[in-house]
Structures are given as C-alpha cells and as structure tokens.
Amino acid sequence: MRRCPPVAGIAWRACGLLCLVATGCIPIGYAYPKVSYVAPVSVGTASYQVHAFRVDVADDDNSSDLAENDEYVLHPIPLHRDGSFDPQVKVGVDYGWIWNCITLILDGSTHHTMKVRLYRPGYQTIEIESWQKNGQMKWVVASSLDEQEQALDDLVSTWNTTPIRIQNRIARTGFVPPRDPLVFRYLAAGSTSDEHRQALHFAASEYERLMREALDPEMRSRLQDKGKSLRQLAAK
C-alpha cells in the first residue's frame, strides 16, 4: 500500500485540525485585563469605631460539577482623621476557556474583582462594590445579637460566589445565607499574607465577643464554631 507523501499527510492533518476548530471540538482559551476601583469615601464621625477591609476576590466558575477554587483575601485599610480611606485600585487578568463540541458545551473562567467592606460593631456591615457610585454613608443599627452576628458574617462571607447548586442545597435547610462556617468556604489561608491573617483573627475575636454575650446555647455554640474555624484557618 502506498503511503501519502509527507506534504499530503501534513495537509490532511491541517484539514482535520481546521474541521475541529470549525466545529468547536477543541478548547479555546481567552484572557483580558480587568481593573477594579473603589472610590474614597468617608465613614463619618464614628471612624474610631469602624474597621475597613479591602476584599480581593478571585471567582472561579465552571459549567461542570468540578470543585471551584474561589479565593477571598482581606486587607485592613487605614482610615484618615476625617474618616476617609484612600482609593483602592486592583489590576488583574481575567481568563477562561470554552469547549463547544456540538452536543456538549463546557466552559470555565476566573474573574477578579475587589470590594471594600466596612464593619462597625453594633451596626450592619456596609459593602462597596467596584465602580459603585457612592452615595451618602448611612449606618443601620443591628440591635439584636442575631443581627450583629449577620453583620459579622457579612464581613467575611464568601457566599456570593458559592455555586448555585450549593446555595440551593443549603437553602433547603432554611439558611440563606447559611449560619454556619460554610460562609468561610473560600477564605484564603492565613499564610497568604500577614494582613489577611490579622483580619481573620479580628473576625474570630468578634465572634468570641458575641459568644460571651449570647444566652441562647445554640447561638453560643454556633458563634464558638465560627471563631474556632477562623482561628484554624489563620494558622494554616
């Protein structure tokens, strides 16, 4: 049997590759720059009570049942005498891939963003998204321990990027968002940076403070578990 000449073999392979590309049967990657920005804002006259944190988020997303590797890293932000903080800027690269094989479409991507969370004991936590138009700062009192626990959850929560399939499963138990250490699901380990470890210890100490004030045994146990989980994460 005669073999195809080398040139013909290369041509056939090239044609095959073009057919695969045309039908989408090979993964195609992409990447593009991303800039996140939070404008400076003043927290008001109560600046001595306020703890400001920049939150860097890497949101890993895919269309399969593979585990997602989101990551949240917190950095304390110093406040000036007038209660304002410096503008926060993050430059990163978002990237991903898509595999369209006619009857099966798979894709995955990682998006980066940054936000600022303002925590004041006894008040609801304020979150400022990237490129958000800031209006007048308004502090809402968290009068009950349950509301104060929620405010602390909101400071360290990674719930917004938790896959929908997990959110739905937890929602069936009656917790939206969950009132257990699952809110810490994607927090980075303390070894990521000294500042992040410091933020984890701060949040743990606040859970422990609320635990000492709680009278309900179930709430005390829950707050204790959260504080313990953060201490353990900080030690990693």
C-alpha positions in Angstrom: 0.0 0.0 0.0 1.4 3.4 -1.0 1.8 6.0 1.8 0.8 9.6 1.3 3.7 11.9 0.6 4.8 13.9 3.7 3.3 17.1 2.3 0.0 15.4 1.7 0.0 14.0 5.3 0.6 17.4 6.7 -2.2 18.8 4.6 -4.6 16.1 5.8 -3.7 16.9 9.4 -4.2 20.6 8.9 -7.6 19.9 7.3 -8.6 17.8 10.3 -7.5 20.5 12.7 -9.5 23.1 10.8 -12.5 20.9 11.0 -12.2 20.5 14.7 -11.8 24.3 15.2 -14.8 24.9 12.9 -17.0 22.5 14.9 -15.6 23.8 18.2 -14.3 20.4 19.3 -11.1 21.8 20.9 -11.0 24.1 23.9 -10.4 27.7 23.1 -8.8 30.0 25.7 -9.1 33.7 26.3 -7.8 36.4 28.6 -8.3 40.1 29.0 -7.2 42.8 31.5 -9.5 43.8 34.4 -9.4 47.0 36.5 -11.4 47.2 39.8 -11.8 50.5 41.6 -13.4 51.7 44.8 -13.6 55.5 45.2 -12.6 57.1 48.5 -15.4 57.6 50.9 -15.8 58.9 54.5 -17.3 56.6 57.1 -18.3 59.7 59.2 -17.6 60.8 62.7 -17.6 57.3 64.0 -14.3 56.4 62.3 -12.7 55.4 65.6 -15.3 52.5 65.7 -15.1 51.4 62.1 -12.8 48.7 60.7 -12.4 48.9 56.9 -11.2 46.0 54.8 -10.4 45.6 51.2 -11.5 42.3 49.8 -9.7 40.8 46.8 -11.9 38.2 45.1 -10.9 35.5 42.5 -14.2 34.0 41.3 -13.6 30.6 39.7 -16.6 29.4 37.7 -17.3 26.4 35.5 -20.2 24.6 33.9 -19.3 21.1 35.3 -19.5 19.6 38.7 -15.8 20.2 39.3 -14.9 21.9 42.5 -14.5 25.7 42.3 -11.4 27.3 43.7 -12.6 30.8 44.6 -10.4 32.9 46.9 -11.1 35.9 49.2 -8.2 37.8 50.7 -8.8 40.6 53.2 -6.5 43.6 53.8 -7.2 46.1 56.6 -7.4 49.7 55.3 -6.3 52.5 57.5 -8.7 55.4 57.9 -7.6 59.1 57.9 -8.6 61.5 60.6 -11.6 62.6 58.6 -12.9 59.0 58.4 -11.9 58.6 54.7 -9.8 55.9 53.2 -7.5 56.1 50.1 -8.9 55.0 46.7 -8.5 51.3 46.1 -7.3 50.0 42.7 -6.7 46.4 41.6 -5.4 45.5 38.1 -5.6 41.9 37.1 -6.3 39.5 34.2 -9.5 37.5 33.8 -9.2 34.3 31.8 -11.1 31.2 30.8 -11.8 28.6 28.2 -14.8 27.2 26.2 -15.2 23.8 24.6 -18.1 23.6 22.2 -18.4 20.0 20.9 -21.8 20.3 19.2 -23.7 18.1 21.7 -21.6 19.1 24.7 -20.6 22.6 25.8 -18.2 23.1 28.7 -16.6 26.3 29.9 -14.6 27.6 32.8 -13.4 31.1 33.8 -11.8 33.0 36.6 -12.8 36.6 37.3 -11.1 39.0 39.6 -12.6 41.9 41.4 -12.2 43.9 44.6 -14.6 45.5 47.1 -14.5 47.3 50.4 -16.3 46.2 53.5 -16.9 48.5 56.5 -17.5 46.8 59.8 -18.8 48.7 62.9 -19.8 46.7 66.0 -23.5 47.1 66.6 -24.3 48.1 63.1 -24.9 46.4 59.8 -21.8 45.9 57.6 -21.6 48.1 54.5 -20.2 46.7 51.3 -18.9 48.9 48.5 -18.6 47.2 45.1 -16.1 48.0 42.5 -17.1 51.0 40.4 -20.1 51.6 42.6 -21.3 55.2 42.7 -21.1 56.1 46.4 -23.9 58.0 47.9 -24.2 59.2 51.5 -22.9 56.8 54.0 -25.7 55.5 56.2 -25.2 53.3 59.2 -28.1 51.0 60.2 -28.2 49.8 63.8 -28.0 46.0 64.4 -30.0 45.9 67.6 -30.1 42.2 68.3 -27.3 39.7 68.7 -28.7 37.8 65.7 -28.3 40.9 63.6 -24.8 41.6 64.9 -23.8 38.0 64.0 -25.2 38.6 60.5 -23.1 41.8 60.2 -20.0 39.9 61.1 -20.9 37.1 58.7 -21.2 39.8 56.0 -17.7 41.0 56.8 -16.0 37.6 56.0 -18.7 35.9 53.8 -17.8 34.2 50.5 -21.4 33.2 49.9 -22.0 35.4 46.8 -19.6 33.3 44.7 -20.6 29.9 46.1 -22.0 27.8 43.2 -25.8 28.0 42.8 -26.1 24.2 43.2 -24.6 24.5 46.7 -26.7 27.6 47.5 -29.9 25.7 46.5 -28.9 22.7 48.6 -28.3 24.9 51.7 -31.4 26.9 51.1 -33.5 23.8 51.5 -32.2 23.6 55.1 -33.7 27.0 55.8 -30.4 29.0 56.0 -30.0 31.7 53.3 -27.2 32.6 53.6 -26.1 29.7 55.9 -25.5 30.5 59.6 -22.5 28.1 59.9 -18.8 28.1 59.0 -19.8 27.5 55.3 -19.8 31.3 55.0 -16.0 31.0 55.2 -15.8 28.4 52.3 -13.5 30.4 50.1 -11.5 32.5 52.5 -7.8 32.2 51.9 -5.5 30.6 54.5 -3.7 32.8 56.9 -0.3 32.1 55.3 -1.5 34.2 52.3 -0.4 37.4 54.0 0.2 38.9 57.4 -2.7 41.3 56.8 -5.1 38.6 55.8 -4.2 36.6 58.9 -4.7 39.7 61.0 -8.2 40.1 59.5 -9.1 36.5 60.3 -8.0 36.9 63.9 -10.0 40.1 64.2 -13.2 38.5 62.9 -12.6 35.5 65.2 -12.3 37.8 68.2 -15.6 39.5 67.3 -17.4 36.1 67.1 -15.9 35.3 70.5 -17.1 38.6 71.9 -20.7 37.9 70.7 -20.5 34.4 72.1 -19.8 35.8 75.6 -22.9 38.0 75.3 -25.2 35.3 74.0 -27.6 33.5 76.3 -29.0 31.0 73.9 -27.0 27.8 73.9 -27.4 27.1 70.2 -26.2 30.6 69.3 -23.3 30.3 71.7 -22.3 27.0 70.1 -22.6 28.5 66.6 -20.5 31.5 67.4 -17.9 29.4 69.1 -17.7 27.2 65.9 -17.2 30.2 63.7 -14.5 31.7 65.9 -12.7 28.4 66.1 -12.9 27.9 62.3 -11.3 31.3 61.6 -8.6 30.7 64.2 -7.8 27.4 62.5 -7.8 29.0 59.0 -5.5 31.7 60.3 -3.0 29.1 61.5 -2.7 27.4 58.0 
